[in-house]
């Protein structure tokens, strides 16, 4: 049990360290812009927008909050991200980390 907790703590520390390095170098913003561009290019944004409109029509504008809408569309939005976009981002992150470890 202690090993599992220790591993989780190390994983959390590693994620925090990576996140900090991404922010410090400006790579996080570049990755966000790349993701934004790729999602627009593949039609993800338009598909999700249409889904939002459908959800609002089904539930009624006066019966749904922004938080409700976000909770409703988030799982579908994540599932709709094409695998090639995920792979490209993962490759960019791995390349960035490899470059950081060589410095």
Secondary structure, 3 states (H helix, E strand, C coil): CHHHHHHHHHHHHHHHHHHHHHHHHCHHHHHHHHHHHHHHHCCHHHHHHHHHHHHHHHHCHHHCCHHHHHHHHHHHHHHHCCHHHHHHHHHHHHHHHHHHHCC
